Amino acid sequence: MKALSICFENDYFMVVEKPSGIAMHAGSGKSKDEKNIDEILKSQCKDFAPYLTHRLDKPVSGLVIIAKNRYSAKIIEKLFQTRKIHKEYITMVIGKIKTSGLITTDVVENKKSFSAKTVYNRIAFFGGYSLVKVQLFTGRKHQIRKHFVSIQHPIIMDDQYGNFEMNKEFKKKFGLKRIFLHSYRLKIPAFENMSQAVSLYSPLPKDLDYVLERFHIHLEPKAEKRPEEGWPEIKRAEKV
């Protein structure tokens, strides 16, 4: 398995790019031969034992924080719990979603309901789909996916909660084989001896970027740049 791309690293943690299609860790229903992020990191990191501090669903791609020791892991987990780490995603949903909104529908996990909060802003609307920026204020399992289904705007190519007929058509037309959901931005506050907060962007993977190119939409900056401030501009997107 190819080593994970490292976006940032210091004495306490590193931030890596998780590819779509790889689970965070081993679990029920997964083949013994199926590699996961935890195993890849343990093989890749020779000087320290990596600690997973949060998760992304298997089909989701993007930025993940990996602690370098148990002490740092506890600090980062606490920052997540107190909502001090800022996470944003890029997704594409079916239909023309409102310009912005707040979703507070409870999320059911293991037959129990939990409060959840998702904020979104529409970036562009084209061809019957909306490109959306999403910010999480809670971290429930499948929260983004469940929340957009709850407002009748399922995420494109979500094979668990989405519109299966439209997914089939979309796959045939654009060749996309995974959910259009990417962990795009992380802002981590300074702690311990860090001199400043860390703000990172992850460019869209090629398969997602290809879909946007088919609609003549381009997110900037391109893959070689990760600016510290500001969301990328949309080029030739429909103004709505």
C-alpha positions in Angstrom: 0.0 0.0 0.0 1.2 3.4 -1.0 2.4 5.7 1.9 -0.1 8.4 3.0 0.7 12.0 1.9 1.7 14.2 4.9 0.4 17.7 4.7 1.8 19.0 8.0 3.9 17.7 10.8 5.3 18.9 14.1 6.4 17.4 17.4 2.8 16.7 18.5 0.9 15.5 15.5 0.8 15.2 11.7 -2.0 15.8 9.2 -2.4 13.2 6.4 -4.5 12.9 3.3 -6.9 9.9 3.6 -7.8 8.4 0.2 -11.3 7.3 -0.5 -12.0 3.6 -0.2 -9.7 2.9 2.8 -11.2 2.4 6.3 -9.7 4.1 9.3 -9.1 0.9 11.2 -9.9 -2.8 11.2 -13.4 -3.8 12.1 -16.2 -6.2 11.6 -17.1 -6.9 8.0 -13.6 -6.1 6.7 -11.3 -8.6 5.1 -8.2 -9.6 7.0 -6.2 -8.7 3.8 -7.8 -5.2 3.5 -5.4 -2.5 4.6 -6.6 0.4 6.8 -5.3 3.8 7.8 -4.2 2.6 11.2 -2.1 -0.3 9.7 -0.6 1.9 7.0 0.5 4.5 9.5 2.1 2.0 11.8 4.1 0.7 8.9 4.9 4.2 7.6 5.8 5.9 11.0 9.1 4.5 12.2 9.9 7.0 14.9 6.7 7.1 16.9 3.4 5.2 17.5 0.6 6.9 15.6 -2.8 7.6 17.4 -6.0 8.1 15.4 -7.8 11.1 17.0 -10.9 11.1 14.8 -12.3 9.3 11.8 -13.6 9.7 8.3 -16.0 7.2 6.7 -14.4 4.7 4.4 -15.6 6.3 1.2 -14.8 9.8 2.3 -11.4 11.4 1.5 -9.4 14.3 3.0 -7.6 15.6 6.0 -7.0 13.5 9.1 -5.1 14.4 12.3 -2.7 11.8 13.7 -1.2 12.3 17.1 2.4 11.2 17.8 1.9 10.0 21.3 -0.9 9.3 23.8 -0.5 12.7 25.6 -1.0 14.6 22.3 -3.9 12.3 21.4 -5.7 13.2 24.6 -5.2 17.0 24.0 -6.5 16.7 20.4 -9.4 14.6 21.4 -10.3 17.2 24.0 -10.0 20.0 21.4 -12.5 18.0 19.2 -14.9 17.5 22.2 -14.8 21.3 23.0 -15.3 22.2 19.3 -12.0 24.1 19.1 -10.9 22.3 16.0 -12.5 23.7 12.9 -13.5 21.1 10.2 -15.1 21.9 6.9 -16.0 19.7 3.9 -16.9 20.0 0.3 -19.8 18.0 -1.0 -22.2 17.8 -4.0 -25.9 17.2 -3.3 -28.9 16.6 -5.5 -31.1 19.6 -6.3 -31.0 23.3 -5.6 -30.3 23.6 -1.9 -30.9 26.9 0.0 -28.1 29.4 -0.1 -27.3 28.5 3.5 -28.8 26.6 6.4 -28.5 24.9 9.8 -29.5 21.3 10.2 -30.2 20.1 13.7 -32.0 16.8 13.2 -31.0 14.2 15.7 -28.8 11.4 14.4 -29.7 7.9 15.4 -26.8 5.6 16.3 -27.4 2.1 17.7 -31.1 2.8 18.1 -30.3 5.9 20.3 -30.9 9.5 19.2 -28.1 12.1 19.6 -28.2 15.9 19.0 -26.3 17.0 16.0 -25.5 20.3 14.3 -24.4 20.9 10.7 -24.0 24.3 9.0 -23.8 24.6 5.2 -23.3 27.2 2.5 -24.0 26.7 -1.2 -21.0 27.6 -3.3 -22.7 27.0 -6.7 -25.7 25.4 -8.5 -25.3 23.7 -11.9 -27.0 21.0 -13.8 -29.4 20.1 -11.1 -26.8 19.8 -8.4 -25.4 22.0 -5.6 -21.8 22.3 -4.6 -21.8 22.9 -0.9 -19.4 23.8 1.9 -20.2 22.1 5.2 -19.1 22.8 8.7 -19.6 20.2 11.5 -20.3 21.3 15.1 -20.8 17.7 16.3 -19.2 14.5 15.2 -21.9 11.9 14.9 -21.5 8.8 12.7 -22.5 9.6 9.1 -23.8 13.0 10.3 -23.3 14.9 7.1 -24.8 12.1 5.0 -27.8 11.6 7.2 -28.4 15.4 7.6 -28.6 16.1 3.9 -30.9 13.2 3.3 -33.1 14.6 6.1 -33.6 17.8 4.0 -34.2 15.9 0.8 -30.8 16.7 -0.7 -28.8 13.5 -0.6 -25.2 13.5 -1.4 -24.2 12.4 -4.9 -22.9 8.7 -5.0 -23.8 8.0 -1.4 -24.4 4.3 -1.7 -26.0 3.9 1.7 -28.3 6.9 2.2 -28.4 8.4 -1.3 -30.7 8.3 -4.4 -29.7 5.0 -5.9 -31.3 5.6 -9.4 -29.6 9.1 -9.7 -26.3 7.7 -8.5 -26.5 5.0 -11.2 -27.0 7.7 -13.9 -24.3 9.9 -12.4 -21.8 7.1 -12.4 -22.6 6.2 -16.0 -22.2 9.9 -17.1 -19.2 11.0 -15.0 -17.5 7.8 -14.1 -17.5 8.7 -10.3 -17.4 5.5 -8.2 -17.3 7.1 -4.7 -19.3 9.6 -2.6 -18.7 13.2 -3.4 -17.6 14.2 0.1 -14.1 15.5 1.0 -12.6 16.8 4.2 -11.3 20.0 2.8 -10.2 22.2 5.7 -8.8 21.9 9.2 -7.9 24.7 11.6 -6.1 23.4 14.8 -5.4 25.9 17.6 -2.0 26.2 19.1 -1.3 24.1 22.2 1.7 23.2 24.3 4.8 24.9 22.7 3.2 25.5 19.3 3.9 29.1 18.2 0.7 29.4 16.2 -2.4 27.7 15.0 -2.3 25.4 12.0 -4.7 26.0 9.1 -4.7 23.5 6.2 -6.5 22.9 2.9 -6.7 19.7 1.0 -7.4 20.0 -2.8 -10.1 17.9 -4.3 -9.0 14.5 -5.5 -8.7 14.0 -9.2 -12.0 12.1 -9.5 -14.0 14.8 -7.8 -12.2 17.6 -9.6 -12.9 15.9 -12.9 -16.7 16.0 -12.2 -16.5 19.8 -11.6 -14.4 20.3 -14.8 -17.2 18.6 -16.7 -19.4 21.4 -15.5 -16.7 24.0 -16.3 -16.2 24.8 -12.7 -12.8 25.2 -11.1 -12.0 25.4 -7.4 -8.9 27.5 -6.8 -6.2 27.3 -5.7 -5.0 24.1 -7.5 -3.5 21.1 -5.9 0.0 22.5 -5.5 -1.2 25.2 -3.1 -2.6 25.1 0.4 -3.3 28.7 1.6 -3.8 29.4 5.2 -6.7 31.7 4.9 -9.8 32.1 2.6 -12.0 29.7 0.7 -11.1 29.0 -2.9 -12.9 31.1 -5.5 -15.2 29.5 -8.1 -14.3 30.1 -11.7 -17.2 30.2 -14.3 -19.7 29.0 -11.7 -23.4 30.0 -12.1 -24.2 32.9 -9.8 -27.3 32.2 -7.7 
